Amino acid sequence: MRKRILLLEDEQAIADTLIYALHSESFDVTHVRLAREALTAHEKTPPDLAILDVGVPDGSGFDVCRAIRKSSDLPIVFLTARHEEIDRVLGLELGADDYVVKPFSPREVCARVRAILRRSAAAASALAPMAPASAGVALKLDEQAQRIVCAGQVLALTRYEFLLLATLLRRPQRIFSRTELMELVWGGAPHTSDRTVDAHVKLLRAKLRDQGLQGEVIQTHRHMGYSLRLPD
């Protein structure tokens, strides 16, 4: 079955380029130019993934993401011409799976969309035997399916949340500096900073607490970095 992509982009030339690339990869695309149209399209025919331009005439892709996140874990990619760090951090804190800065390669966007959809499908599938990497019995990493199980439940993680937690999980109790984590997790992504790491740690801690893990599983080491504590 062809995957459905919701594209919010008010610049027609950019939209046409992306639509052509996505159609070439066998995706069905619903293109809208306004934030309110994106929310209507999402409610009418829920897509498999949304690509949201941050700046649109009647609002912001951030506003659309906030509204969607109230009821859905839909994978979301932000598309923007903005370079300010605060915008990148805000987008990631809202739960975006990826963040693409213009100008961009349409083929790269398609590759990121495919990767995100694969991870989403793995998280939604039935649990399979876990790979050896684990922290106690509460957290287990399945490398092949690219998913992490917490207390028996598959965690709903964005791309970088998964990569960050997997990195810590492979070497529990090892302290990773922020610089190391940026290289290991965000090595192929421009415009990252220490705040990007901190924002993702904050999101992961909240998700782990929601699954019932007590205390700070991801520990902060002042002036050093982060490590994963073995759950009791």
Backbone hydrogen bonds, N-H to C=O, Kabsch-Sander energy under -0.5 kcal/mol:
donor,donor_aa,acceptor,acceptor_aa,energy
5,I,28,D,-3.3
6,L,49,L,-2.5
7,L,5,I,-0.6
7,L,30,T,-2.9
8,L,6,L,-0.6
8,L,51,I,-3.0
9,E,7,L,-0.7
9,E,32,V,-2.2
12,Q,10,D,-0.8
15,A,11,E,-2.5
16,D,12,Q,-3.0
17,T,13,A,-1.8
18,L,14,I,-2.3
19,I,15,A,-3.1
20,Y,16,D,-2.3
21,A,17,T,-2.0
22,L,18,L,-2.9
23,H,19,I,-2.8
24,S,20,Y,-2.0
25,E,21,A,-0.9
25,E,22,L,-0.6
26,S,23,H,-1.8
27,F,22,L,-2.4
28,D,3,K,-2.7
30,T,5,I,-2.9
31,H,29,V,-0.6
32,V,7,L,-2.7
38,A,34,L,-1.8
39,L,35,A,-2.0
40,T,36,R,-2.0
41,A,37,E,-2.6
42,H,38,A,-2.3
43,E,39,L,-2.0
44,K,40,T,-2.4
45,T,41,A,-2.5
48,D,4,R,-2.7
49,L,4,R,-1.2
50,A,75,P,-2.4
51,I,6,L,-3.2
52,L,50,A,-0.6
52,L,77,V,-2.9
53,D,8,L,-2.2
53,D,51,I,-0.5
54,V,79,L,-1.9
56,V,54,V,-0.7
56,V,59,G,-1.2
59,G,56,V,-1.7
61,G,54,V,-1.7
64,V,60,S,-1.6
65,C,61,G,-2.4
66,R,62,F,-2.6
67,A,63,D,-2.1
68,I,64,V,-2.4
69,R,65,C,-2.8
70,K,66,R,-0.7
70,K,67,A,-0.7
71,S,68,I,-1.8
72,S,68,I,-1.6
77,V,50,A,-2.7
78,F,98,D,-2.2
79,L,52,L,-3.0
80,T,100,V,-2.2
87,D,84,E,-0.6
88,R,84,E,-1.5
89,V,85,E,-2.7
90,L,86,I,-2.3
91,G,87,D,-2.4
92,L,88,R,-2.1
93,E,89,V,-2.7
94,L,90,L,-1.7
95,G,92,L,-1.3
96,A,91,G,-1.6
97,D,76,I,-3.1
98,D,76,I,-1.2
100,V,78,F,-3.2
102,K,80,T,-3.2
109,V,105,S,-2.1
110,C,106,P,-2.3
111,A,107,R,-2.2
112,R,108,E,-2.4
113,V,109,V,-2.4
114,R,110,C,-2.5
115,A,111,A,-2.1
116,I,112,R,-2.5
117,L,113,V,-2.4
118,R,114,R,-2.1
119,R,115,A,-2.0
120,S,116,I,-2.3
121,A,117,L,-2.3
122,A,118,R,-2.1
123,A,119,R,-2.2
124,A,120,S,-1.5
125,S,121,A,-1.0
131,A,141,L,-0.7
135,A,139,L,-1.9
136,G,134,S,-0.6
138,A,135,A,-0.8
139,L,135,A,-1.4
140,K,149,V,-2.2
141,L,133,A,-2.6
142,D,140,K,-0.5
142,D,147,R,-2.9
143,E,141,L,-0.8
146,Q,142,D,-1.0
147,R,142,D,-1.7
149,V,140,K,-2.9
150,C,153,Q,-3.3
151,A,138,A,-2.9
153,Q,150,C,-2.0
155,L,148,I,-2.9
157,L,155,L,-1.1
162,F,158,T,-2.6
163,L,159,R,-2.1
164,L,160,Y,-2.4
165,L,161,E,-2.5
166,A,162,F,-2.8
167,T,163,L,-1.9
168,L,164,L,-2.0
169,L,165,L,-2.5
170,R,166,A,-1.9
171,R,167,T,-0.7
171,R,168,L,-0.5
173,Q,228,L,-1.9
174,R,171,R,-1.8
176,F,174,R,-0.6
176,F,226,Y,-3.3
181,L,177,S,-2.3
182,M,178,R,-2.5
183,E,179,T,-1.9
184,L,180,E,-2.7
185,V,181,L,-2.9
186,W,181,L,-0.8
186,W,182,M,-1.0
189,A,186,W,-1.9
196,T,193,S,-0.8
197,V,193,S,-1.3
198,D,194,D,-2.3
199,A,195,R,-2.6
200,H,196,T,-1.8
201,V,197,V,-2.3
202,K,198,D,-2.2
203,L,199,A,-1.8
204,L,200,H,-2.6
205,R,201,V,-2.6
206,A,202,K,-1.7
207,K,203,L,-2.0
208,L,204,L,-2.5
209,R,205,R,-2.4
210,D,206,A,-2.1
211,Q,207,K,-0.9
212,G,209,R,-1.9
213,L,208,L,-2.0
217,V,215,G,-1.1
219,Q,217,V,-0.8
219,Q,227,S,-2.7
221,H,225,G,-3.3
222,R,220,T,-0.6
224,M,221,H,-2.7
225,G,221,H,-2.5
226,Y,176,F,-2.6
227,S,219,Q,-1.8
229,R,217,V,-3.9
229,R,227,S,-0.6
